Amino acid sequence: MTKIVLATAAVLAVAGSAFAGSDNFGSNGANQPAVAVDSSYT
C-alpha cells in the first residue's frame, strides 16, 4: 500500500514540475522562430 502511495506521489510531482517548467515557454517563447529559413534563390 505504501509503495502505491509513494509511486502516485512521485508521478504527480514529476507531472507537476513538467507543467510548471512549460510556463517558461509562454507567449514570449511561442513567438520565437524554431528554425531559421533561408529563402534565397539559387
C-alpha positions as CSV (number, residue, x, y, z in Angstrom):
1,M,0.0,0.0,0.0
2,T,2.7,2.5,0.9
3,K,4.5,1.7,-2.4
4,I,1.4,2.7,-4.3
5,V,1.1,5.9,-2.4
6,L,4.8,6.8,-2.9
7,A,4.6,5.9,-6.6
8,T,1.5,8.1,-7.1
9,A,3.1,11.0,-5.2
10,A,6.2,10.6,-7.4
11,V,4.2,10.7,-10.6
12,L,2.2,13.7,-9.5
13,A,5.4,15.5,-8.5
14,V,7.0,14.8,-11.9
15,A,3.9,15.8,-13.8
16,G,3.6,19.0,-11.8
17,S,7.2,20.0,-12.4
18,A,6.8,19.3,-16.1
19,F,3.8,21.6,-16.4
20,A,5.5,24.2,-14.3
21,G,8.5,24.1,-16.5
22,S,6.4,24.6,-19.6
23,D,5.4,28.0,-18.2
24,N,8.8,29.3,-19.1
25,F,7.9,29.0,-22.8
26,G,4.9,31.3,-22.6
27,S,3.8,33.9,-25.1
28,N,7.3,35.2,-25.5
29,G,8.8,31.8,-26.4
30,A,6.0,31.0,-28.8
31,N,6.9,33.9,-31.0
32,Q,10.5,32.8,-31.4
33,P,11.2,31.1,-34.8
34,A,12.2,27.5,-34.3
35,V,14.3,27.2,-37.5
36,A,15.9,29.9,-39.5
37,V,14.7,29.7,-43.0
38,D,17.0,30.6,-45.9
39,S,14.7,31.9,-48.7
40,S,17.5,33.0,-51.1
41,Y,17.1,31.8,-54.7
42,T,20.0,29.9,-56.3
